[in-house]
Amino acid sequence: MVAGGQAISPEQLLADAAAAMRRGDRAAALSCVMQAEAAAPFDPHVKMQKAMVHRASGALSAALAALDEALALEPYNFLALLSKGALVEKLSGERLAAKIYENALKLAPEESSLLPSLKGPVARARDVVTRTREALESYLRDSMGPLDQVGGELAKSRLDEAIGIYAGRRKVYNHEPLLLHYPRLPAIPFYPRELFPWLSELEAATPVIVEELQALLASQMDGFAPYIAFPPDAPVNQWGELNHSRRWSSLFLWKDGQRQAEVCVRCPRTSALLDKLPMAHQPNFAPTAMFSALEANTHIPPHTGSTNTRLLCHLPLILPGPARFRVGNETRAWAMGQAWVFDDTIEHEAWNDADDLRVILIFDVWNPYLEPEERERISAMMAARNAFYGA
């Protein structure tokens, strides 16, 4: 646009539009924005201003078209996506808006960096996304029918998790081993009991193990050492609160493939039982078997283990109150006399919500999907890696 023989910049035209809006003159505001667009047809900011004027005038479809023009020029424009979600919600309802809001939220700044004027719209977007995902999950479950009519434990848990993931309410968890990822093994949080026929024998021995543990606690509590003990030069990451802390401590019966004779002598029946179980024997690596003690109201943060070639077994021994354990998307409460086997290379965490000490027995077993010859070669491979770096 030219005024008095001098061109008016798009910036000035947008400022004039803003002034007209403050006066309530929406027609003048739109005229200024359209002139700015003619001068700068590929400026997404101009398209956003056009959308704002249309929306204030009640022309929601025109506002939506202007936002689409802005997004065509700048697909990752957070404000354009958030505004589009709000318009689609007004025009077509929450379900269609939810997907747009999801994309906007992926681009949203941290809460602490949000402008005050945006906190309400962002909160609204989150609410719409949450409600839509909850409604979708309920709809999927109603459409599929009861899961208790489907196969065994593994099939039920797979379907249950798949529904949550498909609805967007649960995230996908995969193996994240710290040392060795062995390919083509299933990522199963809690393994089906039928794969471990010895679990019932272990559970039946709970009173015997508890009796020996109680004797240890009465006479050898000092033998329990902090489980997390990073050297001073190592980054502690999520372990800051538990590093060198007795809030999470352990007493080993086996450690990195070495039998801890003194403790095993103090727990002869527990030790004899472990000797009968199919623990993962690998020189200098496994098995590891320990009493794991977690103080009252203590949380073990999310973490992963070393390799998916072996799994961990938990047997609760002292449960003074509620205590929980999460692997991937599944959270379970410990119960006396009930053991489980899980893949610790899937993110997991634990809580002792009680007001006293919680103790469990932990030991590792081979992944049941490995063949005997594979186990031998895996052990040889891991030993060879140590020898390579040692040399």
Summary of the structure (lengths in Angstrom):
residues: 391
radius of gyration: 30.2
end to end distance: 77.0
largest distance: 100.9
contacts: 1149
relative contact order: 0.09
helix: 50%
strand: 18%
